[in-house]
Amino acid sequence: MALRTATTPPYGLRFDAGRLCLDLLATAHPAERLDSVEALGAWIIGAGLVPPGTPLARADASWAVGFRELRSCIGQLVRAFVTAGDSPSCDRALARLNEVARAAPPALRAVRGEDGPLVRELVGPPECAGLLAVVARDAVELLTDPVARAAVRECEGDECPLVYLDTSRGRRRRWCSSEVCGNRERVARHRRRAALAQA
């Protein structure tokens, strides 16, 4: 149900990992980014969980707690698949993910926009449980789809824990972002070559 948009939210929360649930994981790097109701609201809108302009009047600190808890569960499960590891904590994370995914997602309807064409809006004010369910269902789909799951990669950048869906041609993508981690690697490689040339 995620309503992807091209907008870049404030708070430095823009990251397109290829899946909504993986984008949620990125909100913990390089530091906690869902540390306020405003930051969470920006992520919810920027990630397309609600149509642009949707008021999030019911959002409070408990929403941020819920999203961070779900992020932790998804992170445990995704990393277990990436590293081919497993643990009893993954069973707890899986049970919680399934529980969150059971809630009904927000209902959408088409209405006439101010300038005439149809636009999407929610039937009622969004509830935290419904928004969490959208993200949890995306994680369930990712984790149960062998093709998508096989395309999950961890960034090869130094100390970068971000994961993404590698949909590149030939599955050769190495970094979460060519502009950030990829550029750092190219600069480091250039410096190493320059140091060797001077030696």
N, C-alpha and C positions, 0 to 999 in steps of 0.2 A: 503494500500500500504506500510505500514511501514515494513522495512526490518530488523527485529530483528537480532541482533548479540550478541555474548557473550563477546564483548569487554567492558572494563570499561574505560570510558572517563576520561580525566583529570578534574580538578576543582571540584572534589568530587561530581559529578553529577549522580552517579549510584544509581538508585532506580528502582525496578521493582514492580510497583503497580498492575500489571496484565492488565493494559490498557495504551495505549500511552497517552491519554488525562489526566489520573491520574498521570502519570509520570511527565507531564508538571507541574501539581500543586505542586509537590514536589520541584520544582526549586525555590520556594519562602521560603523554610524552611531549616535551622533555620534563614537564612538571604537571601537576594536577591542573586541568583546565576547566573542569566542571566544579569550580569552587564557590560558585554563587548561583542564585536563581537566575540572574541576568545572563550569565555565561551559558547555563543550561538552556535557557530559552533561545539564545542565539544559535546554539547547536541544533536544537529541535527544528527551528525554522530553516536554518542553513542546510540541514541534512534532508529536508523535504518531508519530515514527519507530519507536518501540517502545511496547508497552503499559506503563502506569504500574506501577512496582515492578520493572521489568526491571533486573537488575543489569548494570552496564556495567564489569565487572571487567577486561576486556581493553583498555579504553580507556587510551591513553597519549598522549604529546605528538605522536606521528605522526598520530593521528586529527585533532587540531586543524589540523595542517599540511595534511592532505588536504581537510578541509572548507573551509579558507581558500583553497586552490588552486581547488577547484571553484567556490567563490563568485566568485572572480576571473573564471573562464571564463564563468560565467553572466552576471555583470555586464557583461562586454564585449559579449556577444551580445545581451542584452536592450537595452542602451543603444544598440547599433547599430541595432536596429529602431525604438526610440523616436525617435532623432534622424535616422533614414534615412541613416545613414552606414555605411561598411564599410571594412575594412582587412585587410591580410594577417594581422595579429594575431588577427582574428576567425576566420580559417581555422584557425589553431593552436588557438584556444579551442574551435572547433567539433569539431576532431579529438579533443581531450582530452575534451570532454563526451561524445562518442560512445563513446570508449574506456571511460570510467567507467560509462556506462549499460549496458555489456555484462555486468557482473557480476550474479550471481544475488541478488535481494533476499532478506532474511530470510524464512524460511518460518513461517507462522502455523498454529496449530491451536486448536481450541475445546476447553476443558476445563471441568469443573465448578468453580465458584468455591466459596469457603468457605461461603457462605450458599445455595448451590444452583443459581442460574442459570449458564448458560454464559458464560465469559469468554475473551478471547483471550490467548494467550501464544506466545512464540517457541518453535520446535522445539528450538533450541539457542542457545547464547550468541551475541549479535550480533557480526558482524565488520564492521570499518570499511568494507571494499569493498562489502558488501551495503547498508549504510546510505547510502553515497554514491550507489550505483546508484539507490536510490529517489528521491533528490533530482534526480539527473541525468535520470532518465526523466521526471520531472515537467517539467523544463526542456525536454526534447525534445518532449513533448506540447504545451507552451505555444508553443514557437517554430514548430511545424509546423501549428498550428491557426489558420487565418487569422482566425476570429471571436474567439478568445481573445487572440491577438496584437494585434488591433486595439483591444482594450479595455485594453491596458497603458498606463498613464499615469505621468508623473513628477510628483511633488508640486510645486505652485506656491508652496510656502512658501519664504521667503527662505533661501537656502543649505541647503535640504533636498534631498538627492539620492535620497530613497526613491522606489521605484516600486511600483505596486500595480495590481491588476486592477479596473477601474471597471465594476462591475455595477449601478451606481445607475440609477434610472429616468431615461431621457433622456440617460444618459452625461454627467452634469453635475458629477460629483465633481471637486473641485479640489485637495484636500489628502490626504496620506497619513492624517491624523487630524484630524477636525474639532475634537477636544478640544485638540490640541497646535498644529499649524501653522495650522489654521483659526482657533483662538482668538487666536493671535498676530496674524494678519492683521486680525481684527475689532478688537482692541485698538489696533493701529497706525492703522487707518482712523479709529477714534474719536478718537485723539489728534490726527490731522491735521485732522479737522473742528473739534475744540475749539480748536486753534491758529489756524485760519482765522477762527473766530468771534471770537476775542480780538483779531485784528489789525485 
